[in-house]
Amino acid sequence: MMLSTLLALLHRDDAAMELAYFWAAVLLALTPVIIFGTIGVLVVKKMLKEQRGSRNAERGTKGPA
């Protein structure tokens, strides 16, 4: 118990290390959001493109009259 008290007294704040830990946490949190968000956007765009293609095929692609 005495050792932990002495270590706590000797420990000084290291702002640079805290900043590095902060940015590491931000990067860890944002990486899956960006990856899965990008995959979701690409899937939705592909679905909308296929829907638009099937609607055009049903009606026929008529040019300007």
VENNORQUI-V41049 format. One record per pair of residues at least 12 apart in sequence whose C-alpha atoms are under 8 Angstrom apart, sorted by the first residue. I is the first residue (numbers start at 1). J is the second residue. If there is no record, write none. Layout:
BEGIN
I/J, I/J
END
This chain:
BEGIN
none
END
